Amino acid sequence: MDEIVVSTVVYLPPEEIYEFLVDFPRYANYSKHLTDVRQAGDGSPGTRYQLRFAWWKLTYTAESEVTAVDPPTQIDFKITKDIHAVGQWRVEPLDELPEDAPMDAETASRVVFDVRFDTDTVDEGSIDLPRFVSLSWVINRIKPILQREAEHIVERIVADIEGRRRHVDITIHTNSRA
């Protein structure tokens, strides 16, 4: 399994961050590759999403489902079509403010986006590839794009959720099979 974990500190209490994260259709505003989000449900377990992505000459609609929630600290999901992938948003309250916290910060939480996926489970027939383009070529090109996109989404969410732009220290961990 490959894994991408993106985390950062947000200067708000977990409850406010959670309410923002559970509003998943809003994510299309933060991603240049996510062009549309359709939702069936209220964000609780069983809620299903259709996520339309566009990159290069490819378009693809992923389908996901919320599998568990633990307000205000966790939202778990899985991809339900074409690839085995699971993930979660976690909101971890911090006991102390970081040394570089903004002067007006009163509370802080670490926000973590963690997704694990197995590229060997991709259903090749589900993606309409241009002639002479292999699925392995696409997967190798998409992995770094997913990492950069996760970083950009977190930066934009932090600016929106805190109501101001600031430098955001983002930690990215990847665990990839060779």
SELO-666934 format. One record per atom (N, C-alpha, C): residue in one letter; atom name; x, y, z. Coordinates in steps of 0.2 Angstrom, whole numbers, plus 5000, padded with zeros to 4 digits. Layout:
   code   site   east   north     up
      a     CA      X       Y      Z
...
END
This chain:
   code   site   east   north     up
      m      N   5004    4994   5000
      m     CA   5000    5000   5000
      m      C   5004    5006   5000
      d      N   5002    5011   4996
      d     CA   5006    5018   4996
      d      C   5002    5022   5001
      e      N   5005    5027   5004
      e     CA   5002    5031   5009
      e      C   5004    5038   5008
      i      N   5000    5043   5009
      i     CA   5002    5050   5009
      i      C   4998    5053   5016
      v      N   5002    5056   5020
      v     CA   5000    5059   5026
      v      C   5002    5067   5026
      v      N   4997    5071   5026
      v     CA   4998    5078   5026
      v      C   4996    5081   5033
      s      N   5000    5085   5037
      s     CA   4998    5088   5043
      s      C   5000    5095   5044
      t      N   4996    5099   5048
      t     CA   4998    5106   5049
      t      C   4994    5108   5056
      v      N   4996    5113   5058
      v     CA   4993    5116   5064
      v      C   4988    5121   5062
      v      N   4982    5121   5065
      v     CA   4977    5126   5064
      v      C   4975    5129   5070
      y      N   4974    5136   5070
      y     CA   4973    5139   5077
      y      C   4966    5140   5078
      l      N   4963    5135   5079
      l     CA   4955    5135   5081
      l      C   4954    5128   5085
      p      N   4948    5128   5088
      p     CA   4947    5122   5092
      p      C   4944    5117   5087
      p      N   4945    5110   5089
      p     CA   4943    5105   5085
      p      C   4936    5105   5082
      e      N   4931    5108   5086
      e     CA   4924    5108   5084
      e      C   4923    5112   5078
      e      N   4927    5118   5078
      e     CA   4926    5123   5072
      e      C   4929    5119   5066
      i      N   4935    5116   5067
      i     CA   4939    5113   5061
      i      C   4934    5107   5059
      y      N   4932    5103   5063
      y     CA   4928    5097   5061
      y      C   4922    5100   5057
      e      N   4918    5105   5059
      e     CA   4912    5107   5055
      e      C   4914    5109   5048
      f      N   4920    5112   5047
      f     CA   4923    5114   5041
      f      C   4925    5108   5037
      l      N   4928    5103   5039
      l     CA   4930    5097   5036
      l      C   4924    5093   5034
      v      N   4919    5092   5038
      v     CA   4914    5088   5036
      v      C   4910    5090   5030
      d      N   4911    5097   5028
      d     CA   4907    5100   5022
      d      C   4911    5098   5016
      f      N   4912    5092   5014
      f     CA   4916    5089   5009
      f      C   4915    5093   5002
      p      N   4909    5094   5000
      p     CA   4908    5097   4993
      p      C   4912    5104   4992
      r      N   4914    5107   4998
      r     CA   4917    5113   4997
      r      C   4924    5112   4995
      y      N   4927    5106   4995
      y     CA   4934    5104   4994
      y      C   4935    5106   4986
      a      N   4930    5106   4982
      a     CA   4931    5107   4975
      a      C   4934    5114   4974
      n      N   4933    5119   4979
      n     CA   4935    5126   4979
      n      C   4943    5126   4980
      y      N   4946    5121   4982
      y     CA   4953    5121   4984
      y      C   4957    5117   4979
      s      N   4955    5113   4975
      s     CA   4959    5109   4971
      s      C   4958    5111   4963
      k      N   4963    5111   4960
      k     CA   4962    5113   4953
      k      C   4961    5106   4949
      h      N   4962    5101   4952
      h     CA   4960    5094   4948
      h      C   4953    5091   4950
      l      N   4951    5093   4956
      l     CA   4944    5091   4958
      l      C   4939    5096   4955
      t      N   4935    5094   4950
      t     CA   4931    5099   4946
      t      C   4924    5099   4949
      d      N   4922    5093   4952
      d     CA   4915    5093   4954
      d      C   4914    5088   4960
      v      N   4909    5089   4964
      v     CA   4908    5085   4970
      v      C   4900    5084   4971
      r      N   4898    5078   4970
      r     CA   4891    5077   4972
      r      C   4890    5073   4978
      q      N   4885    5075   4982
      q     CA   4885    5071   4989
      q      C   4878    5068   4989
      a      N   4878    5062   4992
      a     CA   4871    5059   4994
      a      C   4872    5057   5002
      g      N   4869    5062   5006
      g     CA   4869    5061   5013
      g      C   4871    5067   5016
      d      N   4872    5067   5023
      d     CA   4873    5073   5027
      d      C   4880    5073   5030
      g      N   4885    5069   5028
      g     CA   4891    5069   5030
      g      C   4892    5063   5036
      s      N   4887    5060   5038
      s     CA   4888    5055   5043
      s      C   4890    5048   5039
      p      N   4891    5043   5043
      p     CA   4893    5037   5040
      p      C   4887    5034   5035
      g      N   4890    5032   5029
      g     CA   4885    5030   5024
      g      C   4885    5036   5018
      t      N   4887    5042   5020
      t     CA   4886    5047   5015
      t      C   4891    5045   5009
      r      N   4888    5046   5003
      r     CA   4892    5044   4997
      r      C   4894    5051   4993
      y      N   4900    5051   4990
      y     CA   4902    5056   4986
      y      C   4904    5054   4979
      q      N   4903    5058   4974
      q     CA   4906    5057   4967
      q      C   4910    5063   4966
      l      N   4917    5061   4965
      l     CA   4922    5066   4965
      l      C   4925    5066   4957
      r      N   4923    5071   4954
      r     CA   4926    5071   4947
      r      C   4932    5075   4946
      f      N   4938    5072   4944
      f     CA   4944    5074   4943
      f      C   4946    5075   4936
      a      N   4950    5080   4934
      a     CA   4953    5081   4928
      a      C   4960    5083   4928
      w      N   4964    5079   4924
      w     CA   4971    5080   4924
      w      C   4974    5078   4917
      w      N   4978    5082   4914
      w     CA   4981    5081   4908
      w      C   4975    5079   4903
      k      N   4975    5074   4899
      k     CA   4969    5072   4895
      k      C   4964    5067   4898
      l      N   4965    5066   4905
      l     CA   4961    5061   4908
      l      C   4955    5065   4912
      t      N   4950    5062   4913
      t     CA   4945    5064   4917
      t      C   4942    5057   4921
      y      N   4941    5058   4927
      y     CA   4939    5052   4931
      y      C   4934    5054   4937
      t      N   4929    5050   4938
      t     CA   4925    5051   4943
      t      C   4926    5045   4949
      a      N   4929    5047   4954
      a     CA   4930    5043   4960
      a      C   4923    5043   4964
      e      N   4922    5037   4967
      e     CA   4916    5036   4972
      e      C   4919    5035   4979
      s      N   4917    5038   4984
      s     CA   4919    5037   4991
      s      C   4913    5037   4995
      e      N   4914    5034   5001
      e     CA   4909    5034   5006
      e      C   4912    5035   5013
      v      N   4909    5039   5017
      v     CA   4911    5040   5024
      v      C   4909    5034   5028
      t      N   4914    5031   5031
      t     CA   4914    5025   5035
      t      C   4913    5025   5042
      a      N   4915    5031   5045
      a     CA   4915    5032   5052
      a      C   4916    5039   5054
      v      N   4913    5042   5059
      v     CA   4915    5048   5061
      v      C   4915    5048   5069
      d      N   4919    5052   5071
      d     CA   4920    5053   5079
      d      C   4921    5061   5080
      p      N   4915    5064   5080
      p     CA   4915    5072   5080
      p      C   4918    5074   5087
      p      N   4923    5078   5088
      p     CA   4925    5083   5082
      p      C   4932    5081   5080
      t      N   4934    5074   5081
      t     CA   4941    5073   5079
      t      C   4942    5068   5073
      q      N   4937    5065   5070
      q     CA   4939    5060   5065
      q      C   4934    5059   5060
      i      N   4936    5059   5054
      i     CA   4931    5057   5048
      i      C   4935    5052   5044
      d      N   4932    5046   5044
      d     CA   4935    5040   5040
      d      C   4931    5039   5033
      f      N   4935    5037   5028
      f     CA   4932    5036   5022
      f      C   4935    5031   5018
      k      N   4932    5028   5013
      k     CA   4935    5023   5008
      k      C   4933    5025   5001
      i      N   4937    5023   4996
      i     CA   4935    5024   4989
      i      C   4931    5017   4988
      t      N   4925    5018   4984
      t     CA   4921    5012   4983
      t      C   4921    5009   4976
      k      N   4925    5012   4972
      k     CA   4925    5010   4965
      k      C   4932    5010   4962
      d      N   4934    5005   4959
      d     CA   4940    5005   4954
      d      C   4947    5004   4958
      i      N   4948    5006   4964
      i     CA   4954    5005   4968
      i      C   4953    5004   4975
      h      N   4957    5001   4978
      h     CA   4956    5000   4986
      h      C   4960    5006   4989
      a      N   4956    5010   4992
      a     CA   4959    5016   4996
      a      C   4955    5018   5002
      v      N   4958    5019   5007
      v     CA   4955    5021   5013
      v      C   4959    5028   5016
      g      N   4955    5032   5020
      g     CA   4958    5037   5022
      g      C   4955    5040   5028
      q      N   4957    5046   5031
      q     CA   4954    5049   5036
      q      C   4957    5056   5037
      w      N   4952    5061   5040
      w     CA   4954    5067   5042
      w      C   4954    5066   5050
      r      N   4959    5068   5053
      r     CA   4960    5068   5061
      r      C   4961    5076   5063
      v      N   4958    5077   5069
      v     CA   4959    5084   5072
      v      C   4961    5082   5079
      e      N   4968    5084   5080
      e     CA   4971    5082   5087
      e      C   4972    5089   5091
      p      N   4968    5090   5096
      p     CA   4969    5096   5100
      p      C   4976    5096   5103
      l      N   4979    5102   5103
      l     CA   4986    5103   5106
      l      C   4985    5106   5113
      d      N   4989    5103   5118
      d     CA   4989    5106   5125
      d      C   4992    5112   5125
      e      N   4997    5114   5121
      e     CA   5000    5120   5121
      e      C   5001    5123   5114
      l      N   5001    5130   5114
      l     CA   5002    5133   5108
      l      C   5009    5132   5105
      p      N   5010    5131   5099
      p     CA   5017    5131   5096
      p      C   5021    5138   5097
      e      N   5027    5138   5098
      e     CA   5031    5144   5099
      e      C   5030    5149   5093
      d      N   5029    5147   5087
      d     CA   5028    5152   5082
      d      C   5020    5153   5080
      a      N   5016    5152   5085
      a     CA   5009    5154   5085
      a      C   5008    5161   5084
      p      N   5003    5163   5080
      p     CA   5001    5170   5079
      p      C   4999    5173   5086
      m      N   5001    5179   5086
      m     CA   5000    5183   5093
      m      C   4993    5182   5095
      d      N   4988    5182   5091
      d     CA   4981    5182   5093
      d      C   4978    5175   5094
      a      N   4982    5170   5093
      a     CA   4980    5163   5094
      a      C   4978    5161   5101
      e      N   4973    5158   5102
      e     CA   4971    5155   5109
      e      C   4971    5148   5110
      t      N   4970    5144   5104
      t     CA   4970    5137   5104
      t      C   4973    5135   5098
      a      N   4975    5128   5098
      a     CA   4978    5125   5092
      a      C   4976    5118   5092
      s      N   4976    5116   5085
      s     CA   4974    5109   5084
      s      C   4979    5106   5078
      r      N   4981    5100   5078
      r     CA   4985    5097   5072
      r      C   4979    5094   5068
      v      N   4979    5096   5062
      v     CA   4975    5093   5057
      v      C   4979    5088   5052
      v      N   4976    5082   5052
      v     CA   4980    5077   5048
      v      C   4975    5074   5043
      f      N   4978    5074   5037
      f     CA   4974    5070   5031
      f      C   4979    5064   5029
      d      N   4976    5058   5030
      d     CA   4980    5052   5029
      d      C   4976    5048   5024
      v      N   4979    5046   5018
      v     CA   4976    5042   5013
      v      C   4981    5036   5012
      r      N   4978    5030   5011
      r     CA   4982    5024   5009
      r      C   4978    5021   5003
      f      N   4982    5019   4998
      f     CA   4980    5016   4992
      f      C   4984    5011   4989
      d      N   4981    5006   4986
      d     CA   4985    5001   4983
      d      C   4984    5001   4975
      t      N   4989    5004   4972
      t     CA   4988    5005   4965
      t      C   4988    4998   4961
      d      N   4989    4992   4964
      d     CA   4989    4986   4960
      d      C   4981    4984   4960
      t      N   4977    4987   4963
      t     CA   4970    4986   4963
      t      C   4966    4990   4958
      v      N   4969    4994   4955
      v     CA   4966    4999   4950
      v      C   4963    4994   4944
      d      N   4956    4996   4943
      d     CA   4953    4992   4938
      d      C   4954    4996   4931
      e      N   4959    4993   4927
      e     CA   4961    4996   4921
      e      C   4956    4998   4916
      g      N   4950    4994   4916
      g     CA   4945    4995   4911
      g      C   4941    5001   4913
      s      N   4942    5004   4919
      s     CA   4938    5010   4921
      s      C   4940    5016   4919
      i      N   4946    5016   4917
      i     CA   4950    5023   4915
      i      C   4951    5023   4907
      d      N   4948    5028   4904
      d     CA   4949    5028   4897
      d      C   4955    5032   4895
      l      N   4961    5028   4894
      l     CA   4967    5030   4892
      l      C   4968    5032   4885
      p      N   4972    5037   4884
      p     CA   4974    5039   4877
      p      C   4978    5033   4874
      r      N   4978    5033   4867
      r     CA   4982    5027   4864
      r      C   4989    5028   4866
      f      N   4992    5022   4867
      f     CA   4999    5021   4868
      f      C   5001    5024   4875
      v      N   4996    5025   4880
      v     CA   4998    5027   4886
      v      C   4996    5021   4891
      s      N   5001    5019   4895
      s     CA   4999    5014   4900
      s      C   4997    5016   4906
      l      N   4993    5012   4910
      l     CA   4991    5013   4916
      l      C   4997    5015   4921
      s      N   5002    5011   4921
      s     CA   5008    5012   4925
      s      C   5011    5018   4924
      w      N   5011    5021   4918
      w     CA   5014    5028   4917
      w      C   5010    5033   4920
      v      N   5003    5032   4919
      v     CA   4998    5037   4923
      v      C   4999    5037   4930
      i      N   5000    5031   4933
      i     CA   5000    5030   4941
      i      C   5007    5033   4943
      n      N   5012    5032   4939
      n     CA   5019    5035   4941
      n      C   5019    5043   4941
      r      N   5015    5046   4936
      r     CA   5014    5053   4936
      r      C   5009    5056   4941
      i      N   5004    5052   4943
      i     CA   4999    5055   4947
      i      C   5002    5055   4954
      k      N   5006    5050   4957
      k     CA   5008    5050   4964
      k      C   5011    5057   4966
      p      N   5016    5060   4962
      p     CA   5018    5066   4965
      p      C   5013    5072   4964
      i      N   5008    5071   4959
      i     CA   5003    5076   4959
      i      C   4998    5076   4965
      l      N   4997    5070   4967
      l     CA   4993    5069   4973
      l      C   4996    5072   4979
      q      N   5002    5071   4980
      q     CA   5006    5074   4985
      q      C   5006    5082   4985
      r      N   5007    5085   4979
      r     CA   5007    5092   4979
      r      C   5000    5095   4980
      e      N   4995    5091   4977
      e     CA   4988    5093   4978
      e      C   4986    5093   4985
      a      N   4988    5088   4989
      a     CA   4986    5087   4996
      a      C   4989    5093   4999
      e      N   4995    5095   4998
      e     CA   4998    5101   5001
      e      C   4994    5107   5000
      h      N   4992    5108   4993
      h     CA   4989    5115   4991
      h      C   4982    5115   4994
      i      N   4979    5109   4995
      i     CA   4972    5109   4998
      i      C   4972    5111   5005
      v      N   4977    5108   5009
      v     CA   4978    5110   5016
      v      C   4979    5117   5017
      e      N   4984    5120   5013
      e     CA   4985    5127   5013
      e      C   4979    5132   5012
      r      N   4975    5130   5007
      r     CA   4969    5134   5006
      r      C   4964    5133   5011
      i      N   4963    5127   5014
      i     CA   4958    5126   5019
      i      C   4960    5130   5025
      v      N   4967    5130   5027
      v     CA   4969    5134   5033
      v      C   4967    5141   5032
      a      N   4969    5144   5026
      a     CA   4967    5151   5025
      a      C   4960    5152   5026
      d      N   4956    5148   5023
      d     CA   4949    5149   5023
      d      C   4946    5148   5030
      i      N   4948    5143   5034
      i     CA   4945    5141   5040
      i      C   4947    5146   5046
      e      N   4954    5149   5045
      e     CA   4956    5154   5050
      e      C   4954    5161   5048
      g      N   4952    5162   5042
      g     CA   4950    5168   5039
      g      C   4956    5173   5038
      r      N   4961    5170   5037
      r     CA   4967    5174   5035
      r      C   4973    5170   5032
      r      N   4976    5173   5027
      r     CA   4982    5169   5024
      r      C   4988    5170   5029
      r      N   4992    5165   5029
      r     CA   4998    5165   5033
      r      C   5002    5159   5031
      h      N   5009    5160   5032
      h     CA   5013    5154   5031
      h      C   5011    5148   5035
      v      N   5010    5142   5031
      v     CA   5008    5136   5034
      v      C   5013    5131   5034
      d      N   5016    5129   5039
      d     CA   5020    5123   5039
      d      C   5017    5117   5039
      i      N   5018    5113   5033
      i     CA   5015    5107   5032
      i      C   5020    5102   5032
      t      N   5018    5096   5035
      t     CA   5022    5090   5035
      t      C   5019    5085   5031
      i      N   5023    5083   5026
      i     CA   5021    5077   5022
      i      C   5025    5071   5023
      h      N   5022    5066   5024
      h     CA   5025    5059   5024
      h      C   5022    5055   5019
      t      N   5027    5051   5015
      t     CA   5025    5047   5010
      t      C   5028    5040   5011
      n      N   5024    5035   5010
      n     CA   5026    5028   5011
      n      C   5024    5025   5005
      s      N   5029    5023   5000
      s     CA   5028    5021   4994
      s      C   5032    5015   4993
      r      N   5028    5010   4989
      r     CA   5032    5004   4988
      r      C   5037    5006   4982
      a      N   5042    5002   4982
      a     CA   5047    5003   4976
      a      C   5045    5001   4970
END
